[in-house]
Amino acid sequence: MDAPRPIERIFDRRSVLRASAASLALLGLGSRSPALARAADRVLEQLAASGDDPLAPRPPHHRPRARRMIVLFMHGGPSQVDTFDYKPLLQRDDGKPLPFGKPRVTFAETGNLLGSPWRFAQHGECGAHVSELFPHVATQVDRLCFVKSMHGSNDAHGGALLKIHTGSDTFVRPSLGSWVVFGLGTENRSLPGHVTICPTLGHGGVQNWSAAFLPGATQGVPIGNASIPSKRAEFQHLRHPTLARADQAEWLDLLRGMNEEHLAAREEDRELRARLESFALAYRMQDQAPETMDLGGESAATLQRYGIDEPHTENFGRQCLMARRFIERGVRFVQCTHSYKWDQHDNLKNGHETNAREVDRPIAGLLGDLAARGLLEDTLVLWIGEFGRTPVAQGKDGRDHNPHGWTVWLAGGGCKPGHSHGATDDYGYYATVDKVHVHDLHATILWALGLDHERLTFRYAGRDFRLTDVAGNVVHGILS
C-alpha cells in the first residue's frame, strides 16, 4: 500500500492562496463581517507578496508625468475642420474641386470642397483657433495640447474603434485601459482599476474595453451602456436582487468548496481565477461604488459647472463628474463615451451643433474642476474620435469618414499646455507635418504614465505582445 502523500505536495503555496482568496471573497459577498473583510485583506496582501496579484501596485519604468487617465471618446468621428483645425483655404474655395487626389480607397462617394458652417476665432494666450461650436472648451485652450496630424488605417467605424482602443483593427487584443492597469496596478482595491461609463455596444462592443489575454482583473468594468442615460447607469450585479444575505452566504459557501477542489487540481485556470477576483472586487465595491456614483453631495456650483443643471448637458455632464470622482478615489483609467452621434454623413450643421452643445460645457467643467483640485497635473485627459471627416462634401451637407488626418487633444499629465503639434494639408484632408499614427499616440500615452511601450509586454501563444505591436514612437514633442 502506497504511503499517503505529504499535504504540502498536494497543496502548494500558490494553490492555497488561490483557494483562500476564493473562500474569503465568496463569503464576503454574503456578509459584511469586519472579520471577513480583514481576512480578505490579508489574503490580498499575501497574493501581492507572492507576485500572483494582477492588481497590485507596480512601479513604473521611469518617472511618470501622469498617474491616471480619463478618455473622452466622441463616437462617430467629429470633423477636425469644423472644430479645432482651422483651414482658411477651405473657406475660400468652398464648392470648388479638391486640387489634389483623394485617397485610393474611400468609404463613400464625395464631391467638392465644403467650407465650415462655423466661424473660427483665436483664444487664450496660445492663440489656438477654435470654432464657435466649442465656446466653453475655448476658454481652456491654454491647458490643451492639440495633435493635428493624427492618422490611422481604417475608415470603417468598427475597425477604427478597435484600433483606437486596442491598437489592432483586425485581431482581438487587450484594450488601452487594460494595458495601463496591467502595467501599473490599481490604487484602490475597493473599486475597479478600469471603468468605462456608458460605452457603446456596437462597433467592437466589449472588445473595446476587453482584457483579451491579459489577466481578467484588468478588464474594463462598464457602468451602463450607450442606450441608458447616465443618470440610470450602474454597475451590474453589485447586489443580489432576491437572496437574503444569510441565504446567499450558504450558496456561496458551497461554491467555495467546489472552487477550492477545482483550483487545487490544476496548475492554472485563468477564467476561474478572473471570476474569483471579480467576486472579491464585488465584495469591496458594495460600499464604495454607490457612494462614488452618488452625486448628491456635490455643491450646486459644481453641478452647474458640469452642466448637470440643464437637460441637454446633463447626460455627459454626469459622466464627466463621475469620472472625476472615480479618479480622485484611485481608479487608474476611466472612459466617458458620447455615443453614437458624430457620424454626420448629412445634416452636418444640425448634427455637430447638437453634439457639441451636449459635451462642450461638461468637458470644460471637468478640465477646470481637475485643475482647481490639483488633479490635472497628474491626470492625463484625452479627447478623441475614431477618425475625422473629409473636407469634401458627401451629398449636399455632410462629410464622409477620414482616417488620413484628424485632430485630438490632450490635457494635464505632463503634456505641453497651449501647444499645437503637427498639421494637415491646406484643406485638412491628409496629415502632412509631424504625422502621429495611432501606435505613436499609444506609445506616448504609456510614456506619460511611466511605461515604456516596448517593455510593457505579455507572453501569449508563444510570442510577446504589446499595445503597439511592432510599431510606435513616443512623440516627445508634446510632452513637457
matplotlib code that plots the C-alpha trace (Angstrom):
import matplotlib.pyplot as plt

x = [0.0, 1.4, 2.2, 0.0, 1.4, 2.5, -0.1, 2.5, 2.9, -0.9, -1.4, 1.5, 1.6, 0.0, -2.9, -3.6, -3.6, -5.9, -8.3, -8.2, -8.9, -11.8, -13.3, -13.0, -14.1, -17.2, -18.1, -17.6, -20.3, -22.8, -21.7, -20.2, -18.4, -15.4, -13.5, -14.1, -13.1, -9.8, -9.1, -9.8, -7.4, -4.7, -5.1, -4.7, -1.5, -0.3, -1.2, 0.7, 3.8, 3.7, 3.6, 0.3, -1.9, -2.6, -4.0, -1.1, 0.5, 3.7, 6.5, 6.6, 9.5, 10.6, 9.4, 5.7, 4.1, 0.6, -0.7, -4.1, -6.1, -9.6, -10.6, -13.4, -14.5, -16.6, -18.1, -18.8, -15.9, -16.0, -14.9, -11.5, -12.1, -15.2, -13.8, -10.1, -8.2, -8.9, -8.4, -8.8, -8.4, -11.2, -13.5, -12.2, -12.6, -16.0, -17.7, -14.6, -13.0, -10.2, -7.0, -5.2, -6.1, -8.5, -7.5, -7.3, -9.9, -12.8, -15.7, -18.3, -18.5, -17.7, -17.9, -16.3, -14.9, -17.3, -16.4, -17.2, -20.5, -18.9, -16.6, -13.2, -11.5, -8.3, -8.4, -6.2, -2.5, -1.6, -3.9, -5.4, -8.1, -11.4, -14.7, -17.8, -19.1, -17.0, -17.2, -16.6, -13.7, -12.2, -11.7, -9.5, -7.1, -4.1, -4.4, -4.8, -2.2, -3.5, -2.3, -3.5, -1.7, -3.3, -3.7, -4.9, -5.5, -9.2, -12.1, -14.9, -16.3, -15.8, -12.2, -11.3, -12.8, -10.8, -7.6, -8.1, -9.0, -6.7, -4.1, -5.5, -8.3, -8.1, -7.5, -8.9, -6.3, -6.3, -7.6, -5.5, -7.1, -6.3, -2.7, -2.4, -3.8, -1.7, 1.4, 0.7, -1.9, -4.5, -4.5, -7.9, -8.9, -12.5, -13.1, -12.2, -8.9, -10.5, -14.0, -16.0, -19.1, -22.0, -19.8, -21.1, -22.2, -21.6, -18.5, -16.5, -18.5, -17.0, -13.7, -13.1, -12.6, -11.6, -8.6, -8.3, -5.4, -4.3, -5.4, -9.2, -9.0, -7.6, -10.8, -12.9, -16.0, -18.9, -21.4, -24.5, -24.2, -24.8, -28.6, -29.0, -28.9, -26.0, -28.5, -29.7, -26.4, -25.0, -22.7, -24.4, -24.8, -23.4, -26.1, -28.2, -31.7, -33.6, -31.4, -31.1, -27.5, -27.8, -29.1, -26.6, -23.7, -24.9, -24.9, -21.5, -20.0, -21.0, -19.3, -16.2, -15.7, -16.2, -13.7, -11.1, -11.3, -11.2, -8.2, -6.2, -6.3, -5.0, -1.8, -3.7, -7.2, -7.3, -11.0, -12.0, -9.2, -10.7, -14.2, -13.0, -11.1, -14.4, -16.2, -13.5, -13.9, -17.7, -17.4, -15.3, -17.4, -20.6, -19.9, -17.6, -19.1, -22.6, -21.0, -18.7, -21.6, -23.9, -23.6, -26.0, -23.1, -21.8, -22.4, -24.9, -21.9, -20.2, -23.3, -23.7, -20.1, -20.6, -24.0, -26.0, -28.5, -29.5, -31.3, -29.0, -25.7, -26.9, -26.1, -22.5, -22.0, -22.8, -20.3, -17.6, -18.3, -18.4, -15.0, -13.6, -15.0, -13.5, -10.0, -9.8, -10.6, -7.7, -9.2, -6.5, -8.4, -11.8, -13.5, -16.6, -18.3, -20.5, -22.2, -23.1, -23.7, -20.9, -21.3, -22.7, -22.8, -25.5, -27.1, -23.7, -24.7, -27.6, -25.8, -22.5, -24.2, -26.4, -23.4, -21.1, -23.7, -24.1, -20.4, -18.8, -19.7, -19.2, -15.7, -14.7, -16.2, -14.1, -10.9, -11.5, -12.5, -9.5, -7.2, -8.9, -8.5, -4.8, -5.7, -5.0, -1.2, -1.0, -4.2, -3.9, -7.1, -7.6, -10.3, -10.6, -12.9, -12.1, -11.2, -12.0, -14.2, -13.5, -13.1, -15.1, -18.9, -20.9, -24.2, -25.4, -24.3, -22.4, -18.8, -17.5, -15.1, -11.5, -8.7, -5.9, -5.7, -7.6, -7.3, -7.2, -6.2, -4.7, -4.5, -2.6, -0.4, 2.8, 1.5, 2.6, -0.2, -1.2, 0.7, -0.2, 1.7, 1.7, -0.5, -2.7, -2.6, -4.2, -7.7, -7.4, -7.5, -4.1, -1.7, 1.4, 3.7, 4.9, 2.5, 1.2, -0.1, -2.4, 0.5, 2.6, -0.3, -0.5, 3.3, 3.2, 0.3, 2.1, 5.3, 3.4, 2.2, 5.7, 5.5, 7.9, 5.6, 8.4, 8.9, 5.2, 4.7, 2.7, 3.7, 0.8, 0.5, 4.3, 5.1, 5.4, 2.5, 2.3, -0.2, 1.8, 2.6, 5.9, 5.5, 5.0, 7.3, 6.9, 6.0, 8.3, 7.4, 4.0, 5.5, 6.7]
y = [0.0, 3.3, 5.8, 8.9, 11.9, 14.8, 17.5, 20.1, 18.2, 18.2, 21.9, 24.2, 27.7, 29.3, 26.9, 27.6, 31.3, 30.9, 28.7, 31.1, 34.1, 32.3, 31.3, 34.7, 36.6, 34.5, 34.6, 38.3, 38.7, 37.2, 39.2, 42.5, 40.9, 43.0, 39.8, 38.5, 41.9, 41.8, 38.2, 39.0, 42.0, 39.7, 37.3, 40.1, 41.1, 37.5, 37.4, 40.6, 39.3, 36.1, 38.1, 36.5, 39.6, 41.3, 44.4, 45.0, 48.5, 48.2, 50.7, 52.4, 52.0, 55.7, 58.8, 59.2, 62.5, 61.1, 58.6, 58.1, 58.8, 59.9, 59.4, 61.5, 59.4, 61.1, 58.1, 58.6, 60.9, 64.7, 66.8, 68.3, 71.2, 72.2, 72.1, 72.7, 72.6, 76.0, 76.0, 79.4, 78.0, 75.6, 78.6, 80.4, 77.5, 76.3, 74.4, 74.0, 70.6, 69.3, 70.4, 67.1, 63.4, 61.8, 58.5, 55.4, 53.7, 55.8, 54.9, 56.6, 58.9, 62.5, 65.7, 69.2, 71.1, 72.0, 75.1, 75.0, 76.5, 77.8, 80.8, 80.2, 82.6, 82.6, 82.1, 82.2, 83.3, 80.5, 81.9, 78.5, 78.6, 77.0, 77.1, 78.6, 75.0, 74.9, 78.2, 76.6, 74.4, 77.5, 79.0, 76.1, 76.2, 77.2, 73.8, 71.8, 70.1, 69.7, 66.9, 68.0, 65.3, 62.0, 59.3, 55.7, 52.7, 52.0, 54.1, 51.9, 52.6, 49.0, 48.7, 52.3, 52.0, 48.8, 50.5, 53.4, 51.3, 48.2, 49.1, 46.5, 46.7, 43.0, 40.9, 40.7, 42.5, 44.0, 47.5, 50.5, 50.7, 47.1, 47.6, 50.6, 48.6, 45.6, 47.9, 49.9, 48.0, 49.9, 52.4, 51.4, 47.8, 48.8, 50.0, 48.6, 49.8, 50.3, 51.8, 52.7, 54.8, 54.3, 52.5, 51.6, 48.0, 48.3, 48.8, 46.3, 46.5, 44.8, 44.3, 48.0, 47.6, 43.9, 42.4, 39.7, 37.6, 39.9, 38.9, 39.2, 41.6, 44.3, 44.3, 47.4, 47.3, 49.0, 51.4, 51.1, 51.4, 53.9, 53.1, 54.0, 57.6, 58.1, 59.1, 55.5, 53.8, 51.5, 48.5, 45.3, 42.5, 44.7, 43.4, 40.2, 41.1, 38.5, 36.4, 37.5, 37.7, 34.5, 32.5, 34.0, 33.0, 29.4, 29.2, 30.9, 28.7, 25.7, 27.4, 28.0, 24.3, 23.4, 26.1, 25.0, 21.5, 22.7, 25.0, 22.5, 20.0, 22.5, 24.4, 27.4, 28.2, 31.8, 32.0, 30.8, 32.9, 36.0, 35.1, 34.8, 38.1, 39.7, 38.2, 39.8, 43.1, 43.0, 42.5, 45.6, 47.6, 47.2, 50.3, 52.5, 52.2, 53.5, 56.4, 57.3, 57.4, 59.4, 63.0, 64.2, 65.5, 67.8, 71.5, 73.3, 75.2, 72.0, 70.6, 73.8, 73.7, 70.3, 71.3, 68.9, 71.6, 71.7, 68.9, 69.0, 68.8, 66.6, 63.2, 63.8, 66.1, 63.3, 61.1, 63.7, 64.3, 60.6, 60.3, 62.9, 61.2, 57.8, 59.1, 61.0, 57.8, 56.0, 54.4, 54.2, 54.6, 56.0, 56.4, 58.6, 57.9, 60.3, 57.8, 57.3, 60.8, 62.3, 60.5, 63.3, 61.9, 64.5, 67.3, 68.4, 71.7, 70.5, 67.3, 68.8, 71.7, 69.4, 67.1, 69.9, 71.6, 68.3, 67.9, 71.4, 72.7, 69.3, 69.0, 72.5, 71.9, 68.7, 70.4, 73.4, 71.2, 68.9, 71.9, 73.6, 70.4, 69.9, 66.7, 67.8, 67.9, 64.1, 63.2, 62.7, 63.7, 62.6, 63.9, 61.7, 60.2, 57.1, 59.3, 62.7, 63.8, 64.7, 68.4, 67.5, 67.1, 63.9, 64.6, 68.2, 68.9, 66.0, 64.7, 61.2, 59.3, 60.4, 58.4, 60.2, 63.3, 64.5, 66.3, 65.0, 66.9, 66.0, 67.9, 67.6, 64.6, 66.3, 67.4, 70.8, 73.2, 75.6, 73.7, 72.5, 69.6, 68.7, 69.8, 68.6, 70.0, 73.3, 71.8, 69.3, 66.0, 64.4, 64.6, 66.1, 67.6, 65.6, 62.8, 60.8, 57.3, 55.6, 53.5, 56.7, 58.1, 54.9, 54.9, 58.5, 57.9, 55.0, 57.0, 59.8, 57.2, 56.0, 52.9, 52.1, 50.6, 48.3, 46.9, 46.6, 43.1, 39.9, 36.5, 34.6, 31.8, 31.7, 35.3, 38.6, 41.0, 44.8, 47.5, 49.0, 45.6, 46.1, 49.8, 53.1, 56.0, 58.3, 61.8, 63.7, 67.0, 67.1, 66.2, 68.9]
z = [0.0, -1.0, 1.7, 1.8, 0.1, 2.3, 2.3, 1.1, -2.1, -2.8, -2.0, -2.9, -1.6, -4.6, -4.7, -1.0, -1.6, -4.6, -2.6, 0.4, -1.8, -3.4, 0.0, 1.6, -1.4, -1.9, 1.7, 1.6, -0.9, 1.6, 4.6, 5.7, 8.6, 9.7, 10.5, 7.0, 5.5, 7.5, 6.5, 2.8, 3.0, 4.5, 1.6, -0.9, 0.9, 0.6, -3.1, -3.7, -1.9, -4.0, -7.2, -8.1, -7.8, -11.1, -9.4, -7.0, -7.5, -9.6, -10.1, -13.5, -15.9, -15.5, -13.7, -14.7, -15.7, -15.0, -12.5, -14.1, -17.3, -18.5, -22.1, -23.5, -26.6, -29.3, -31.0, -34.7, -35.7, -35.1, -38.0, -37.5, -40.0, -38.1, -34.6, -34.0, -37.4, -39.0, -42.8, -44.4, -47.9, -47.3, -46.6, -49.6, -52.0, -50.8, -53.7, -55.8, -56.7, -54.4, -56.0, -55.4, -55.4, -53.0, -51.2, -53.5, -51.2, -49.8, -47.7, -49.9, -52.9, -52.2, -54.2, -54.0, -51.1, -48.3, -46.2, -42.5, -41.5, -38.3, -37.6, -36.0, -33.6, -31.6, -27.9, -24.9, -24.6, -27.1, -29.7, -30.7, -33.3, -32.0, -33.9, -32.3, -31.7, -28.5, -26.7, -23.3, -24.3, -26.0, -22.5, -21.7, -24.7, -22.6, -20.9, -24.1, -26.3, -29.8, -32.1, -35.6, -37.6, -36.4, -39.0, -38.8, -41.0, -41.1, -42.4, -41.0, -37.5, -36.2, -37.2, -36.3, -32.8, -32.2, -33.5, -31.1, -28.1, -28.6, -31.3, -33.7, -36.2, -37.2, -34.1, -30.6, -28.4, -24.9, -24.6, -23.7, -20.2, -19.6, -20.6, -18.2, -15.3, -16.1, -16.1, -13.0, -10.9, -9.1, -6.2, -4.7, -4.1, -3.4, -7.0, -10.4, -11.8, -15.2, -15.6, -18.8, -18.4, -20.9, -23.5, -27.0, -27.5, -31.3, -33.4, -31.5, -28.3, -25.3, -27.2, -26.8, -23.1, -23.0, -21.3, -24.0, -22.9, -20.1, -16.6, -16.4, -13.4, -15.8, -18.0, -18.1, -15.8, -17.6, -15.9, -18.0, -21.8, -24.6, -24.6, -20.9, -19.6, -17.3, -14.5, -14.5, -15.3, -12.7, -12.1, -12.9, -10.2, -7.4, -5.1, -5.3, -6.3, -4.2, -1.8, 1.8, 3.0, 5.1, 2.2, -0.2, 2.2, 2.2, -1.6, -1.9, 0.8, -1.4, -4.4, -2.2, -1.6, -5.2, -6.3, -3.8, -5.1, -8.7, -8.2, -6.1, -9.0, -11.6, -12.1, -13.5, -14.6, -15.8, -16.4, -12.9, -11.4, -13.1, -11.9, -8.3, -8.5, -9.6, -6.6, -4.3, -6.0, -5.8, -2.1, -1.7, -4.1, -2.1, 0.0, -2.1, -5.6, -4.7, -2.8, -5.6, -8.2, -5.9, -6.9, -4.2, -2.0, -4.8, -4.5, -6.7, -8.2, -9.1, -10.7, -12.7, -13.8, -15.4, -16.9, -14.8, -14.2, -17.9, -19.9, -23.0, -21.0, -18.0, -19.5, -20.5, -17.5, -15.2, -17.0, -16.6, -12.9, -12.2, -13.9, -11.6, -8.6, -9.7, -10.4, -7.2, -5.4, -7.0, -10.2, -12.8, -16.1, -16.8, -20.2, -20.9, -24.2, -26.2, -28.4, -31.3, -32.6, -34.5, -37.8, -39.9, -43.5, -44.0, -41.9, -40.7, -39.2, -37.1, -36.0, -35.0, -33.2, -31.2, -30.3, -29.4, -27.2, -25.2, -24.4, -24.6, -21.1, -19.3, -20.8, -19.9, -16.4, -16.0, -17.0, -14.7, -11.8, -12.2, -12.2, -9.2, -7.2, -8.2, -10.1, -13.6, -13.1, -12.8, -14.7, -18.4, -20.3, -23.9, -26.3, -29.3, -32.0, -34.1, -37.1, -38.6, -41.5, -45.1, -46.2, -49.3, -49.2, -49.1, -50.6, -50.0, -46.5, -45.0, -44.6, -45.0, -42.8, -42.9, -41.1, -43.1, -41.0, -37.9, -34.6, -31.0, -27.9, -24.5, -21.3, -18.0, -17.3, -18.5, -21.9, -23.2, -22.4, -25.1, -27.7, -31.2, -32.8, -36.5, -39.3, -42.1, -45.7, -46.6, -46.7, -43.8, -45.7, -45.0, -42.1, -43.6, -40.9, -37.9, -38.5, -35.5, -36.0, -33.5, -32.4, -31.8, -29.7, -27.6, -27.1, -25.9, -23.6, -21.9, -21.7, -19.9, -17.4, -16.8, -19.1, -22.0, -24.7, -25.8, -22.3, -21.4, -22.9, -22.2, -23.4, -25.0, -27.6, -27.9, -28.5, -26.6, -27.3, -26.6, -27.2, -30.1, -31.6, -33.5, -34.2, -32.4, -31.4, -28.4, -29.5, -27.1, -28.7, -27.0, -23.5, -21.2]

ax = plt.figure().add_subplot(projection="3d")
ax.plot(x, y, z, "-o")
ax.set_aspect("equal")
plt.show()
